[in-house]
Amino acid sequence: MGVLTWKNGQYLLDGQPYRIISGAVHYFRVVPEYWEDRLLKLKACGFNTVETYIAWNVHEPTEGEFNFSGMADVGSFIELAGKLGLHVIVRPSPFICAEWEFGGLPGWLLGYGEIRLRCSDPLYLSKVDHYYDELIPRMVPLLSSNGGPILAVQVENEYGSYGNDHAYLEYLRAGLVRRGVDVLLFTSDGPTDEMLLGGSIDHVHATVNFGSRVEESFGKYREYRTDEPLMVMEFWNGWFDHWMEDHHVRDAADVAGVLDEMLEKGSSINMYMFHGGTNFGFYSGANHIKTYEPTTTSYDYDAPLTEWGDKTEKYEAVRTVLGKHGFKPGCAFPEPIPKAAYGKVALSEMAGLFADANLEHLSEPKQSVCIKPMETFGQSYGFILYSTFIPGPRQGQQLHIQEVRDRAQVFLDGRPLGVIERWNLQPLDITVPATGARLDILVENMGRINYGPLIHDPKGITEGVRIDNQFLYNWTVRTLPLASQMLSSLSYKPVMDKGQAEHEELSTSTSEDTGLPGFYRGSFQVEDIGDTFLRFDGWTKGVAWINGFNLGRYWNAGPQKALYIPGPLLRKGENELVLFELHGGPESCEVELSDQPDLGQTAAVDEAVLNFVQDEEDK
């Protein structure tokens, strides 16, 4: 498909002038059955290239155990793009940010307490090397120099926003070359002095990321690279969402205007995102600017193509601008994917987390004198339960969790005592009878920080638990990664109505008044398969599975009010839906499968994008 080079400020494809018109689509955020649909819609908009990050934690979820199948089959995604006539830019990095859990780094890295990330630390580099020894040989046959679609490969991602270890960047570059990568290598950073100084190295093409201020941004870039082609590796055309905030949108005309200005200046572009997709499972990340800010399950990004694959007003505006500059649609727009409303689904069975030996089915207890984070116990994602016995009596004291990561539910003798959250650390009042009491603390990992200086983000409780100033010791710890195969061993019982529940023991009750975490299960029939949306009205917070596939987190804190379920996750006939609800199910214990998405109340993103570069400089 041609070899990409550059000379005199211009890209050349097999020696001929060329402009990259790329859009970002992440294979790991889209079910494989829809890869072709999304890529054709990219091509139908006038794009000639697709860009994707490669997420290390997707491919090596457990150290030494690699996965390149299903949604992790990046090779098939790249091959498909090539068959459809698209070039490909890959960004293995190994850090990707992307609002993805831990910026794509695997959580097990933090099990090495002494490790230093994204620098020339020998321990970290040894882990990168082991991963690249598996990944890069799979990419080499797909390089354009070998007849494949990959035109360019990224060395590191926005490194100038994090560090300035040029020896580390050179090590990554040399490692790619040594493993056979002979296509164009590049870095990408924000257009500021600090970022370009820290993130770019000699003899590697530098690109820039921004969403506005075109003249100013290119001007700063030209102070550092006078002869290289202009390339906006990330043109931010929308924005992502955090829980407890509004859904971000950016005006289509504004995006089209900035795109037109970029193209008028002769720049190539990669639109981030063309299609955002979904943070399925436990893979949504988090930011920490003023406080901890977890990312929603949806990664719609207000992109030209919605999370569920529909074109938008922004899609049409972008296509018009591309056409103006000579980039015409490369194919017809595919037929719309059908959506289905399957109606109300009763979750008629329930398995309490603390009931009927369910904990024994889910996890083996481990003893620890001190509180330790989940990575210490070989766990990366999900929940972790810390339990201990407190001697009494204690009157009118306060329970403190020192460095909770990220949200802890506290129970005293099986009854909810309260919630302690990382972004709102408040102690809980506690009184313990003379006979003593059992203390259980269920901690949720809501996503590791994926950007900035705080990415070293172990989960669980990282320092300790104390009553007033006295630390508590001698804990029983249960890791709860909640892999789908674990859920089948739970002991489900019929959900009781409120009247029945009053006659049962608290530990086995399903009354909403108990506020105890539990798994709620129901089934529904499907004849005609289509995309659908799981509304969780009336429920509080938890995780949802469809036919054993982890859809991600839900939370009534918003903005997202429905989880996207792609049709390929359904099957004709009976389908199973499970919710792990953290605060006890509602009285009705039902959900709705709608044909309408609901990303929540919107807020304009223009100001956030326009001020992003200046905000970084101010920091």
Salt bridges, closest charged atoms under 4 A:
ASP37 OD2 - ARG38 NH1 2.81
ASP37 OD2 - LYS41 NZ 2.84
GLU51 OE2 - ARG91 NH1 3.46
GLU60 OE2 - HIS130 ND1 3.90
GLU63 OE2 - LYS127 NZ 2.84
GLU101 OE2 - ARG448 NH1 2.86
ASP129 OD1 - ARG179 NH2 3.14
ASP133 OD1 - ARG179 NE 2.95
GLU134 OE1 - ARG138 NH2 3.60
GLU156 OE1 - ARG118 NH2 2.79
GLU170 OE2 - ARG173 NH2 2.59
ASP193 OD1 - LYS220 NZ 3.07
GLU215 OE1 - LYS265 NZ 2.63
GLU216 OE2 - ARG213 NH1 3.97
GLU223 OE1 - LYS220 NZ 3.04
GLU228 OE1 - HIS205 ND1 2.63
GLU228 OE2 - ARG225 NH1 2.63
GLU234 OE2 - ARG91 NH2 2.94
ASP241 OD2 - HIS247 ND1 2.55
ASP241 OD1 - HIS248 ND1 3.22
GLU245 OE2 - HIS242 ND1 3.27
ASP254 OD2 - ARG250 NE 2.76
ASP260 OD2 - LYS324 NZ 2.95
ASP260 OD1 - HIS325 NE2 2.63
GLU264 OE2 - LYS324 NZ 3.61
ASP302 OD2 - LYS314 NZ 2.82
ASP310 OD2 - LYS339 NZ 2.89
GLU316 OE2 - LYS311 NZ 3.13
GLU316 OE1 - ARG319 NH2 2.65
GLU349 OE1 - ARG521 NE 2.94
ASP356 OD1 - LYS493 NZ 3.41
GLU360 OE2 - ARG478 NH2 2.89
GLU375 OE2 - ARG448 NH2 2.62
GLU403 OE1 - ARG405 NH2 3.18
ASP406 OD1 - ARG422 NH1 2.58
ASP406 OD2 - LYS459 NZ 2.72
GLU421 OE2 - ARG407 NE 3.23
ASP440 OD2 - ARG438 NE 2.75
GLU444 OE1 - LYS541 NZ 2.62
GLU444 OE2 - ARG553 NE 3.51
ASP457 OD1 - ARG405 NH1 2.92
ASP457 OD1 - ARG422 NH1 3.04
ASP457 OD2 - LYS459 NZ 2.86
ASP513 OD2 - LYS498 NZ 3.64
ASP537 OD2 - ARG535 NE 2.80
GLU576 OE2 - ARG521 NH1 3.83
GLU592 OE1 - LYS344 NZ 3.93
ASP598 OD2 - ARG535 NH1 2.94
GLU616 OE2 - LYS619 NZ 2.85
